Amino acid sequence: MVPLHLYVGEKIQGNFEPKKLNLLLNFQVNCPGCFLYALPTFSKLYKKYNNNLGFLALSTAFEDFDVNTTKNTIDLVNEGTLVGHTKHALAEYGYNKLQIKPEFPIAMDKKMESSQIDEITEKICLLNPNFSIWSNYDQDLFLKKVKNYLVKLPEVSLTFTTNQFRGTPTFTLFNNNEILHSWFGHVKIAEITTKINSFN
């Protein structure tokens, strides 16, 4: 199994209490697909399984750092305020605010501090299954490339970046900090429920 590197920053709503089986949603406030598909799906799953599963929605940022912020996430949860591309996309459906207040725990993806860069670099490199059998030279070269990449980013959202998720939305089913299954993009709720039920 692949480990899940979960870094929880500022709590926005509720408390995440890990259970034997958990579902994580990484989303961005400036991600229309997150609001058109992922958050409604996550809400339905929460209502159905919250007695048995731990749920956490992490507001993250890998782009549009001026929009995907803590303030905009707080305004979203408290006031239903939509921003950026999400605001424009939902306006096409006649919505100028988030229609249903989320009930599940929501937090910010923790930002990397400069003192963590070597630790995070190594964790990313170890996601490559062949890294441990490479020569010292190749390992050092890969470590330097990853570190240089991280240094150039305006900011690093730890959960999103350390797990090398492809984008948002990303659903991750995990157990004891190990990833059991992960989905990127628009996924049918039946596919997620089938996988949840297979582990219950």
VENPE-V579483 format. One record per pair of residues at least 24 apart in sequence whose C-alpha atoms are under 8 Angstrom apart, sorted by sequence separation. I is the first residue (numbers start at 1). J is the second residue. If there is no record, write none. Layout:
i: <I,I>
j: <J,J>
//
This chain:
i: <77,77,121,121,118,121,23,27,29,117,21,22,23,24,25,26,27,28,21,22,23,24,25,26,27,28,19,20,21,22,23,24,25,26,27,28,117,19,20,24,26,30,18,19,18,127,17,18,30,16,17,29,30,70,120,124,16,29,123,124,16,28,29,124,121,120,29,112,29,111,112,111,112,111,112,29,57,59,110,111,56,57,58,59,60,61,109,110,55,56,57,58,59,60,109,110,8,55,56,57,58,59,109,35,56,58,109,29,30,32,29,30,31,32,36,30,31,32,30,29,32,32,46,43,43,12,43,12,13,12,16,65,14,15,16,65,13,14,15,13,14,12,13,62,12,13,62,11,12,61,62,11,12,61,10,11,60,9,10,62,8,9,10,61,62,8,9,10,60,8,9,7,8,9,7,62,2,38,26,34,33,34,33,31,31,28,27,28,26,27,26,27,25,26,45,25,26,24,25,24,25,38,23,24,38,41,45,23,24,37,38,23,24,7,8,22,23,6,7,21,22,33,6,21,22,33,5,21,20,21,19,20,5,5,4,4,6,5,4,3,4,3,4,2,3,1,2,1,2,21,1>
j: <101,102,146,147,147,150,53,57,59,147,52,53,54,55,56,57,58,59,53,54,55,56,57,58,59,60,52,53,54,55,56,57,58,59,60,61,150,53,54,58,60,64,53,54,54,163,54,55,67,54,55,67,68,108,158,162,55,68,162,163,56,68,69,164,162,162,72,155,73,155,156,156,157,157,158,76,104,106,157,158,104,105,106,107,108,109,157,158,104,105,106,107,108,109,158,159,58,105,106,107,108,109,159,86,107,109,160,82,83,85,83,84,85,86,90,85,86,87,86,86,89,90,104,102,103,73,104,74,77,77,105,154,104,105,106,155,104,105,106,105,106,105,106,155,106,107,156,106,107,156,157,107,108,157,107,108,157,107,108,160,107,108,109,160,161,108,109,110,160,109,110,109,110,111,110,167,127,169,160,168,168,169,169,168,169,168,168,169,168,169,169,170,169,170,189,170,171,170,171,171,172,185,171,172,186,189,193,172,173,186,187,173,174,158,159,173,174,158,159,173,174,185,159,174,175,186,159,175,175,176,175,176,162,163,163,174,177,177,177,177,178,178,179,178,179,178,179,179,180,199,180>
//
